[in-house]
Amino acid sequence: MALKIIERSLIYLAKKLNIDLLSHAHIQLGIAGYNDFDHTGEKKVLQLLAKKNLQIQTIFDVGANDGTYSLLLKEIFPSAAIYAFEPVPATFDTAQKALSNSKNVHLFKLGLYREDCLIDIYNDSTNPNSQISTVFADGLKEFYAVNELKQTSIEVKKTDTICRENHIDNIDFMKIDVEGAELSVLEGASNMIASNGIRMIQFEFNDFNISSRTFIKDFYKLLSGYRFFRISSQGLINMHAYTTNHEIFKYQNIIAIHPGVKGFETNENIFF
């Protein structure tokens, strides 16, 4: 009874002070906390994986952008082979310069997708420094108020195709940041997933998933058996079994871990 009174008092006070409790709750859950790698928890996750000595030797950076994340991967896993994928020509050129002195980093001027083909990708034509490119033009218009779009035709391949062409049997860590097309990337990795060939997958989930009509439920279904954690600045938040409460279309990073990876069997949160 006393706790209820305190709870009601806090809610009343928050309303009086015009505090957005929903936004605060999202941040505590690792949602809507867009920032650099240090503050989102992404760097700490990589450091946690390195500390656990999981023998990470093959990494895919899907949506490599300007190469910053690949450089972070190389810093933390210096002996790993990193395969980075960036299809937007201007952004690829920036990544190529950034990664030119990095050994064992293989940069591909293409994207990963559910099939091998050519598709159109869009970005803000008025902002050459924009780092947001997506196959969902309506998402840029509706959520980012971008009205002048630049359309570029890009090459995409399935992860399964890339692995076959490069004789890759296992991917230890795969990061996917492709503004709403994350599920499509994983659909193109169906053979690798079926053969237990991908150990850990970090993917972004945000408002572009409204445009792509994909849900967290779709990832749970495709990655059946994987353990799901949401990445926050403080640690990994255990998402447990799927519920509709997971369907929050705001910026967040989620890591799905194959049950064969040791050290993540807990039902609790994992703090850095």
N, C-alpha and C positions, 0 to 999 in steps of 0.2 A: 504493500500500500504506500509506504514511504517513497519507494523508488518511482512509483507512478506519479506521485505529487511532484517529485523533483523533475521528472521527465516533462510533465506539463508546464512546469515553471520555466524550464530551459527553452521549450518551444515558444512559450509566450514571450520570453525575453528576446529570442532570436527574431521573432516577428516585429517586435517593437524597434529593434535595432536594424531592421531590414537586412538581416543576414539570410543568404540563400542556402538553406539547409541541404537542398538537393545537390547543389554544386559541391558543397563541402563533403557530402557523403560520397559523391563520385570520386573526388580526389583521394579520400581514404581507401577507396577500392581500387586505386590505380587507374582511374578513368579520367579523361579530360585534363591530364597533367602534361600536356605537350611541352617539351623543353629539350635541352641537349642531353646527350647520352649519360652524362654524370647524374643529372637530376631525374631522368625518367626511370632509372634503375637498370637500363640496358647494359651499361658498362659493368655494373656490379654483378649482373647475371653471368656475363662472360668470365669475370674473375672468380665467381663461385664455381663455375664449371671447371675452370683451370685448377682450382684448389682441390677439387674432388678427383683430379687425375683420371679423367674419363677417356684418355687416349684419343683426343680429337685430332684427326689427321686430315679429314676431307670436309671442307666447308663450302656451302653455296650462299652467295650474297645476291639475292634476287631483288632487283631494284636498287642497284649499287649507287645510283645518283652520282654525286661528285667524287666518290671514292673514299669519303671520310670513314664510313663504317668498315670498309675493307682494311683501311689502315689500322683501325682499332683492333680488328680481328688479328692482323699480323703482329701487332704489339703484344697481344695476350697469348696467341698461339703461333709463335715464330716458326715452328717446324711444320705447320699444317699447309696443305695445298688449298688455295682459295680460288674458287671459280666465281667470278663476279659478272653480272649481267646487267647491261644498261643500254636500252635500245634508242633513246633519244639522241640524235647526232651531236648536238651542241654539248649536252651533258656528258655524253661518252667522251668527247674530246677533253673535257675538264677532268674526268676520272682518269683518263689515260695519262695525262700530265702528272696527276697526283700520285699515281701508282707506278710511274716509270722506273723508279729505283727499288721497287719492292720485289724481292725474289719469290718465285713460286706463287705468284698471283696471276691468274689467267683471266683477262678481261675480254668479254664477248660483246660485240655490238649487236645484240638481239635481246628479246625478252623471252620469258618462259610463259607457256600458256597450255591450254587443254589440247591443242593440235598444232601441227607444223603448217604454218601459212603466213600470209601477210594480213595485218590488221591496221586500223587507223588509231592513232593516239592523239590526245589534245592537250594543249597547255595555253597559258595566257600570252597572247601575242603582244600585249602592251608591256609585259614585264619579262625581259630576257633573263632576269635573275631568279625567276620563279622556279622552285624545285618541285612543284606539283605537276605531274603529268599523269593522265588517266585515259582509259578507253571509254570512260563514261562522260561524254560532253555535258549531259544534263546535270550531272553532279557539280561540275565547275560553275555552271550558270546558277543553279539553285542554292548551293551551300557556300559558294565563295564569291558570288556576284561578279563572275568573269563573263563579260558579254562579247569580247573580241577574242575568238579562239584561233589558234594555229593548229592546223591538222597535218599530221605527218604519218606517212605509211611506214610501218616498221616490220621487220622479220621477227617471228616468234617460233619457238620450238617447244616440244614437250620435254620435260625433265628426263623422261625415259629415253628419248632420242639422244639427248646430250650425254647421258650416262653410257649408252651403247656406243656412241661415236668416240668417246674418250676413255672407254674401258674402265668405267667407274662402277664398282660393285656396291659400295656403301657410302652414304652421306652421313657424317657424324652430327653436323649441325647445319640447319638450313634456316636462313632469315629471309622472310618475304615481306616486302613493303611496296605494293604495286597499286595502291589507291583503289581498292574495291575488287580487284581481280585475283585476290589471294586464293580463293577456292578454285578458280580456273587453273592456277599454277599447280595446285595439288592434284587436280583431276588429271593433269598431264604427267603425274608421277605415280599413276595407279599401279604399275608393275613394281616399281621400287617399294611402294608402301606394302603391297601384297607379299613381297618377299622379305619383309622386315628390314629393308635396306636403308631406312631413314630413321635415325635414333632420336633426334630432337628437332623440332620445328618451331621457330618463333615467327608469328605473323601479326600484322597490324589489323585492327578492326575499327572502322570509323563510319562517318556519315556516308561515305561512298558505297558502303554495303547496302544502303537503301536503294541506290541507283542500280546496283548489281542484283538486288533481290536475294541476297544471301544472308543467312542467319548463323548464329553460333551453333545452333542445332545441326546445320549442315557439316560443320567441321567435326563435331562429335561423331556424326554418322560416318563420315569418310575416314576418320582416324579412330575407329573403334578400338578400345583397349588402351589408348594413350591416356596419360594423366595430364590434366589441364591446370595451368597456373596462370594467374594474371600478374604481370610484372608491375611492381610499384617501386617508389624510391626507397622503401624500407625493406622490401623483400618480395617473396613469391606468395601470392594469395591463392590458396587452394580453392579451386572452383568446384571440386567434387563432381557428383553426377549432374547431368544436364537438368536445368529448370528454365522456365521462361524468364526468370529474373535476370538471366545472363544477357538477354537481348537489349542491350543498351548501345545505341548507334552513336557513340562518341569515341574520340581517340583513345585507344588503349593498345597495349602489346600483350600478347598471350603466348605462352610457350607450352607446346604439347610434347610430352616426353614418353617415349616408348617404354612399355613395362619391363623390357630387358635391361634398361639403364638403372644401375644400382644407386641407391642413395636418395630416392624420391618416393619411397613407399609410404611415407607418412600421410595421415589424414589431416595434419595440422598445416599451418602456414610455415614457411621457411624464411627466417629473417637473415639479412646480410650481416 
